[in-house]
Amino acid sequence: MKEAQKFGHVNFAANTADGGFTRVPGQDELQLDPSAAYVHLTSNETIEGVEFKSEPEVGDVPLVCDASSDILSRPIPVEKYGLIYAGAQKNMGPSGVTLVIMREDLLPRVRDGLATMLDYRTHAKDKSLHNTPNTWGIYIINLVCKWLKERGGLEVMQRENEEKARLLYDAIDRTDFYRGHADADSRSMMNVTFRLPSEDLEKKFASEATAAGMDGLKGHRSVGGIRASIYNAFPLEGVETLVSFMKDFERQNG
């Protein structure tokens, strides 16, 4: 929103700050402008650990989505979107590559005067080869896509991701020692966020988890707490190990 305001008027359709960003807004909360150029959403929010379970109804206005953190984790109804963009670095491949899926009828609406490389018409016309592409990154994405197909595709990946998330959320919900951040109907399948009874215990949890070989569990610096990012490549066995650690930590510190 901050960046878009440099180019035109921005309507903030909804704000859940008053509740601590624990959920996505409901359809009845959205203040949408029927004359807007597009409606933008981020399908999965990695810091607070919330995600849209379905697409909001936006009428005839094109829906634009930043799907960077949950692309390829589940099937997406592409026909509902005008444009989907996603950085590769979560589920697709290495950083430095961005996927864009764009409806062709939106290309004529690209504003004139943009820098050549910031104009989607450039990339559409030259089939994404206007300049030398990130060949290594694209090669890795190709391998990941082959891996996904061999595993059974996005439907299978969704079932596996749901199983991992359910196992971890069940461990959080079975006790008062752990407290999930996001509301149950908005919980992210990719980024599981939760709190402990005190910040000191959270620091101890993260430190001891790292010593046990489970790194990166410290929550984002802006919100604190604990965050387990369980993207496609993270195995079920890793979640099971974390759940076992959580139970032991509670027995020793609860």
C-alpha positions, 0 to 999 in steps of 0.5 A, a space after each residue: 500500500 505504501 508503494 502504491 500510494 506513490 502512483 495513485 489513490 489507494 483505498 484501504 479495504 479493511 484493517 484488523 489491527 485492533 485485534 492484533 492482526 490475528 485474522 483475515 477480514 470477512 467479506 462483510 468488512 471489506 470496503 471495496 471501490 467498484 471503480 478501482 483498477 484492481 483489488 490486491 491481497 496477499 494470500 498468506 501473511 508470514 509474520 502473523 501467520 494468517 491466510 485467506 482460505 478463499 478468495 474475496 468477492 470483488 465483482 468485476 474488478 481484477 483481483 491481484 494476489 501476492 502468492 509468494 509464500 504459499 504458491 505451489 502449496 495447494 491448487 489455486 483457482 487461477 481463473 478468479 485472478 487478474 494477476 498472480 505474482 510470487 517470489 520463488 524463494 518459499 516453495 518454488 526455488 531459489 530467490 531471484 526469480 519471480 513468477 507472474 501469471 497475468 490475464 492477457 486482457 489486462 496488458 493494454 491497461 499497462 500505463 505508458 511511461 514505465 521503465 522498460 523492465 517494469 512494463 509487463 508488455 515487454 516481458 509478454 512480447 519477448 516471452 520473458 526473454 527481453 534480457 538474459 534470464 536467471 537460468 540457474 534459478 529457472 533450472 531449479 524451479 524446473 526440478 522442483 516442478 518435476 518433483 511436485 508432479 512425481 509426488 502427485 501434484 498440488 492436490 497431494 502437496 495440499 494434503 501433506 501440508 494440511 497434515 503437517 499444519 494440523 499436527 502442529 496446531 493440535 500440539 498448540 491447542 491441547 494445552 494452555 502452555 502454548 497459545 496460537 496467535 492466529 484465529 482458528 479460521 485464519 491460520 496459515 498452513 505455511 507459517 505457524 505462529 504461537 506464544 508461550 507464557 512469557 518472553 523469557 520462556 520463548 527465548 529459552 524455547 528458541 535457544 534450546 530448540 536451536 541446540 537440538 537442531 531446530 533452527 529458525 523458530 524465533 518469531 519475526 522481530 516485529 511480533 516476537 513469539 515463535 514461528 515455525 515455517 513449514 513450507 513444501 520442502 519441510 518434511 512431516 518428520 521435522 514437524 513430529 520432531 518439533 512436537 516432541 520437543 514442545 511436549 518435553 519443553 512443557 514438562 520441564 518448564 510448565 
